[in-house]
Amino acid sequence: MAKVALHLTGNEDADAVISRDPLALLIGMVLDQQVTMEKAFSSPAELVRRLGVPLQAASIAAMDPEEFATVFKEKPALHRFPGSMASRVQEVCRMVAEEYGGKADAIWKGAPDGAALIARLTALPGFGAQKARIFAALLGKQLGVQPEGWRAATAPFGEAGSFISVADIIDAETLGKVRAHKQAMKAKARAKA
C-alpha cells in the first residue's frame, strides 16, 4: 500500500493501522454501515489489540465463529451489530485468503480497469454497488489506485473536488464537509417522506 497517511478516525494510532495494513482498511470499510465512519475505521486497530497479533485473513477466517464474535462483542463492541458484522468480516477474510492469497490489496492491485475493480469489490460479502464505488474512490483519491476508467466507475464518489463520502476525508475540515453533505441528504430524504 502507498505510504499515505489516512485520516478517517480522528485517532492517530487507529489511522496508522488502516494506513499501513490493507486488510485493516478493508475491514474498516466492511464495518462502515450503521455506525460512524470514525467507529468503523478505528475498529480494526481495536481488533488488532484484542487479538494480540497483526490481522491475517487466513487466521481470522479459521477462527471459531463464536470465539470471533465474542471478540467483537467485548465492551465496547466493535460495531452496533457485533455478531453479524463479525460473521461478515470472517466471510471477507475467507475470500481474501482463498481467492487473493491472503493479501487484501491483491483485490485492487492489477485491476485492469475501473469496471473490473468494481466487479472485484462487489463480489465481496457485504459490498453492494454503492459501497464498492465508495471504497474504489477512496483507493483512487487517497492511495493512487487509479486503473483506467476508475473515476467513471466510481461516480459520483470519484469526482474530483467532491465532499460526499469517506473517500473525500483527509482532515477535520473535509470531515465536516462530508458530514454536512450527509446531513443535507438525510434532511432531503425526510422531506420527501
C-alpha positions as CSV (number, residue, x, y, z in Angstrom):
1,M,0.0,0.0,0.0
2,A,1.2,3.5,-0.7
3,K,3.0,5.4,2.1
4,V,0.0,7.7,2.6
5,A,-1.4,8.6,5.9
6,L,-5.2,8.2,6.0
7,H,-7.1,10.5,8.4
8,L,-10.5,8.8,8.8
9,T,-10.8,8.1,12.5
10,G,-9.7,11.2,14.5
11,N,-7.3,8.8,16.3
12,E,-3.6,8.8,15.1
13,D,-3.0,5.2,16.2
14,A,-6.1,3.9,14.5
15,D,-5.3,5.9,11.4
16,A,-1.8,4.4,11.3
17,V,-3.2,0.9,11.3
18,I,-5.5,1.4,8.4
19,S,-2.8,3.4,6.6
20,R,-0.3,0.6,6.7
21,D,-2.5,-2.5,6.6
22,P,-4.7,-3.1,3.5
23,L,-6.7,-5.8,5.4
24,A,-7.4,-3.3,8.2
25,L,-8.6,-0.8,5.7
26,L,-10.8,-3.3,4.0
27,I,-12.3,-4.4,7.4
28,G,-13.0,-0.8,8.2
29,M,-15.0,-0.5,5.0
30,V,-16.9,-3.7,5.8
31,L,-17.9,-2.1,9.1
32,D,-18.8,1.2,7.7
33,Q,-22.6,0.9,7.9
34,Q,-24.9,1.9,10.7
35,V,-22.0,3.3,12.8
36,T,-20.0,6.5,12.4
37,M,-17.1,6.4,10.0
38,E,-14.7,7.0,12.9
39,K,-16.0,3.9,14.7
40,A,-15.9,1.8,11.6
41,F,-12.4,2.6,10.6
42,S,-11.0,2.7,14.2
43,S,-12.4,-0.8,15.0
44,P,-9.6,-2.6,13.0
45,A,-7.0,-1.1,15.4
46,E,-9.0,-2.3,18.4
47,L,-9.4,-5.7,16.8
48,V,-5.6,-5.9,16.5
49,R,-5.3,-5.0,20.2
50,R,-7.9,-7.6,21.2
51,L,-6.4,-10.4,19.1
52,G,-2.9,-9.5,20.2
53,V,-1.5,-10.2,16.7
54,P,-1.5,-8.4,13.3
55,L,-4.5,-9.0,11.2
56,Q,-4.2,-12.0,8.9
57,A,-7.0,-13.0,6.6
58,A,-6.4,-16.8,6.9
59,S,-6.1,-16.7,10.7
60,I,-9.3,-14.7,11.1
61,A,-11.2,-16.9,8.6
62,A,-10.1,-20.0,10.5
63,M,-11.2,-18.8,14.0
64,D,-14.2,-20.4,15.6
65,P,-17.1,-18.1,14.7
66,E,-18.4,-17.9,18.2
67,E,-15.0,-17.0,19.6
68,F,-14.5,-14.3,16.9
69,A,-18.0,-12.9,17.6
70,T,-17.0,-12.8,21.3
71,V,-14.0,-10.6,20.4
72,F,-16.4,-8.3,18.5
73,K,-18.9,-8.2,21.4
74,E,-16.3,-7.3,24.1
75,K,-17.2,-3.9,25.5
76,P,-17.1,-1.5,23.8
77,A,-18.4,-3.6,21.0
78,L,-16.6,-3.1,17.6
79,H,-19.9,-2.5,15.9
80,R,-23.6,-1.8,16.6
81,F,-24.3,-5.3,15.4
82,P,-21.2,-7.2,16.6
83,G,-22.4,-10.7,15.9
84,S,-23.5,-10.2,12.3
85,M,-20.5,-8.0,11.5
86,A,-18.0,-10.5,13.0
87,S,-19.5,-13.1,10.7
88,R,-19.3,-10.7,7.7
89,V,-15.6,-9.9,8.5
90,Q,-14.8,-13.6,8.6
91,E,-16.5,-14.1,5.3
92,V,-14.5,-11.3,3.7
93,C,-11.3,-12.7,5.3
94,R,-12.1,-16.2,3.9
95,M,-12.5,-14.8,0.4
96,V,-9.2,-12.8,0.8
97,A,-7.4,-15.9,2.0
98,E,-8.8,-18.2,-0.7
99,E,-9.0,-16.0,-3.7
100,Y,-6.3,-13.4,-3.2
101,G,-3.6,-15.3,-1.4
102,G,-4.3,-13.7,1.9
103,K,-3.4,-10.2,0.6
104,A,-6.3,-7.7,0.7
105,D,-4.5,-5.3,-1.6
106,A,-4.4,-8.1,-4.3
107,I,-8.1,-7.2,-4.8
108,W,-7.2,-3.8,-6.2
109,K,-3.7,-4.2,-7.4
110,G,-3.5,-5.0,-11.0
111,A,-7.2,-4.4,-11.7
112,P,-7.2,-3.8,-15.5
113,D,-9.8,-1.1,-15.3
114,G,-12.3,0.6,-13.1
115,A,-15.1,-1.7,-14.0
116,A,-13.0,-4.8,-13.1
117,L,-12.1,-3.2,-9.8
118,I,-15.8,-2.5,-9.0
119,A,-16.6,-6.1,-10.0
120,R,-14.0,-7.5,-7.6
121,L,-15.2,-5.3,-4.8
122,T,-18.9,-6.1,-5.3
123,A,-18.1,-9.8,-5.2
124,L,-17.0,-9.3,-1.5
125,P,-19.6,-10.2,1.1
126,G,-21.4,-7.0,2.2
127,F,-20.2,-4.9,-0.6
128,G,-23.1,-3.6,-2.7
129,A,-22.6,-1.3,-5.7
130,Q,-22.5,1.9,-3.6
131,K,-20.0,0.6,-1.0
132,A,-17.8,-0.8,-3.8
133,R,-17.8,2.6,-5.6
134,I,-17.1,4.5,-2.4
135,F,-14.2,2.2,-1.5
136,A,-12.8,2.3,-5.0
137,A,-13.0,6.1,-4.9
138,L,-11.1,6.1,-1.6
139,L,-8.4,3.9,-3.1
140,G,-8.2,6.2,-6.2
141,K,-8.3,9.5,-4.4
142,Q,-6.1,8.7,-1.5
143,L,-3.9,5.7,-2.3
144,G,-3.3,6.2,-6.0
145,V,-5.2,3.1,-7.2
146,Q,-6.3,4.5,-10.5
147,P,-6.9,1.9,-13.2
148,E,-8.2,3.2,-16.5
149,G,-11.8,4.4,-16.1
150,W,-11.8,4.5,-12.3
151,R,-13.4,7.9,-12.0
152,A,-16.3,6.9,-14.3
153,A,-16.7,3.5,-12.5
154,T,-16.8,5.2,-9.1
155,A,-19.2,8.1,-10.0
156,P,-20.3,10.2,-8.2
157,F,-17.8,9.3,-5.4
158,G,-14.7,9.5,-7.6
159,E,-15.4,13.0,-8.8
160,A,-12.6,15.5,-8.2
161,G,-13.5,18.1,-5.6
162,S,-16.5,16.3,-4.2
163,F,-17.1,16.0,-0.4
164,I,-19.7,13.3,-0.3
165,S,-18.1,10.2,1.2
166,V,-15.3,8.7,3.3
167,A,-13.2,8.9,0.0
168,D,-13.0,12.7,0.4
169,I,-11.9,12.9,4.1
170,I,-8.3,14.0,4.5
171,D,-8.6,16.2,7.7
172,A,-11.1,17.7,10.1
173,E,-12.3,20.3,7.6
174,T,-13.1,17.8,4.9
175,L,-14.8,15.5,7.5
176,G,-17.0,18.5,8.3
177,K,-17.9,19.0,4.6
178,V,-18.8,15.3,4.2
179,R,-20.9,15.3,7.4
180,A,-22.7,18.4,6.2
181,H,-23.5,16.7,2.8
182,K,-24.8,13.6,4.5
183,Q,-27.0,15.6,6.9
184,A,-28.4,17.6,3.9
185,M,-29.1,14.3,2.1
186,K,-30.9,12.9,5.2
187,A,-33.0,16.1,5.5
188,K,-33.9,15.9,1.9
189,A,-35.0,12.3,2.2
190,R,-37.1,13.1,5.3
191,A,-38.7,16.0,3.5
192,K,-39.8,13.6,0.7
193,A,-41.2,11.0,3.1
